[in-house]
Amino acid sequence: EADAASVTFSSLGSYEHLQLRYSTHSDLDTSNNYDSIYIRFATGGGSIDTGTNYSTHQMFAAQTTVAANAATGQTGIYVAGYADTPASNAAEYGPTVLDILDYRNASKNTTIQATCSTGAKNTSTAYLVFASGLWDNTGAVDQIQLSLYSTDNFVRGSEFTLFGLASS
């Protein structure tokens, strides 16, 4: 019901995988039509890990441009979604579907995969993105935090839903 700098999930249950679905808008005051979203994790009841323990891989398309990049040693998994900004349109929200695979498995690193886009219609920054990421920590995830790269706020009307996926 209010603007928020971050969103944290701390009651994750005992599922095999998790899926986050969100639709976001940022109050970033710039000419950019989008603001990137970071995802970070915590384990063992500790605080959110903001160290350089994350890697990101992405492929994206914008109108007639396609590209890919990767980064290691990051302070969060970058491009875990895009939030539209006032430069795009106040009514546009960037949608994301993000899977967190085997988040409780303490014998391997936590990985994510995401599909997201910006709602910046008819602009050169109307992106469609396929991303994956790695948290270089084998601890069972017990907290998930989403925040904006710009350190601005998710605006009121942004929605976040967490689903637990059980094994079949």
N, C-alpha and C positions, 0 to 999 in steps of 0.2 A: 503494500500500500504506500510505499515511499521509495524515493531514490536510494540506492545502496551501492557502496564501493565494491562489495563482494557478496557472494552467496556461498554458504558452507553447508554441506550435508554431513551430519555426524552420526546418524542412526541408520546404518547401512544394511542391517539384517544379515542373513546367512545364505545368500544366493550364490550361484556359480558365477554369474556375470551381472553387470549393471548396465542400464541404458539411461542416458540423460537426453531429454528433448527440451529444447528451449528456443524461445523467440525473444530477441533482445534489441534494445535501442539504447544508445549512449548519449550523454550530454556533452560529449567532446565538442568544443567550440573551435572548429577548423574547417577548411574547405574539403577535407577528406569525407567521402561518403560512408566510410565504415571505420570501426575501431576493432582491433583484434582482441580475442579473448584468450586468456591464459587458464590452464587447469593445473592445479597443484594438489599434492596428496600429503597425508600424514599417516603414521603407523605407531602402534604401541601406546596410544593415548598421548602422544607427543604433539608438538605444535606443527603447523603446516611447514613442509620443507621448501625453503626459498633458496637453497643452495644450487649450485650449477650441476644438478643431477638429472637433467631432462634433455631429451632429444626430440626433434620434430622433423617430419618429412611431409611434403605437400606437392600436389599437382593442382594447377588451377587454370581456369579459362575465363577470359574477359573479352567479350565480343569476338574479334578475330585473332586474339592473342592467346597462346597457351604457353605455360612455363612450369617448371618444377624447381624445388630447392630443398635443402636439408640443412639442419643446424644441430650441433651437439654442444654440450656444456652450457645449456640454457637454464634460467631460473624458473622455468615453467614450460609446459608443453604449449608452444605458441601456435596459434591458429586452431584452437579448439572451438572455433566458431568466429563469426563476425557479428558485431552489433552495428546496426545502421546509426547514423548521426543526424543532427539537424540539417546538415548539408545535403543529405539525400532527400528526406521528406519526413516530417514528424509522424506520419501515419505508417511508415515502413519499418518493419522489424525483421532482423536477420534470423532465419530459421536454421537450427542445427539438430542433427541426430548423432549422438556420440556413444559408442560402446566402450565399456571398461571391462576388459577380458580377464577372467581368473583373478579378480582383485583380492581374494583371500588366500591365494596360493603363496605360501611363504618359501617356496623353493625356486621361484623365478621372478624376474622383473615384471612390473605392471605395464601393460600396453593398452593403448587406446586406438580406435579408428573413428573417424568422423566424416560426415558429409554435411557441408554447410554452403550458404550463399548469402549474398547481400541483396537487399531489396532495392538497391539504387538503380531503378529502372532506366534504361536508355542512356546510361553513362559508361565511360570507359572503366569504371570500377564496379560494374555489376558482375561480381565474381561467382563462379561455381567452384567449390574446392573439395578435394578428396585429401584427407590428411591422416597421418598416423603419428603416434608418439610413444615414447618410452620413458618410464621413471626408473632410473638405475638404482633400485632398492628392492630387495626381496622380501621385505616385511609385508604382512597383510595390511591392506589399506583400511583404515578406520575413519578417515575424514577426506572429503573432497571439497576443494575450494575453486570457485570460478571468479575471476576478476578481469578487469580490462587492462590491456597493455598500456593505455594512456594514463592510468590511475584516475580517470574520471569515474562517473557513476553510471550504473544501469538505471535507466529512468523508470518511473512508475508505469506499469503496463507490461514490462518485461515479465515473461513467464518461464518457470523452471519446473520440470517434472522428472522425478527419479523413479525408474522401474527396476525391479529385481527379476532376473531371469533364472529359473531353476533348471537343473539338468533334466533331461527327458527320461 
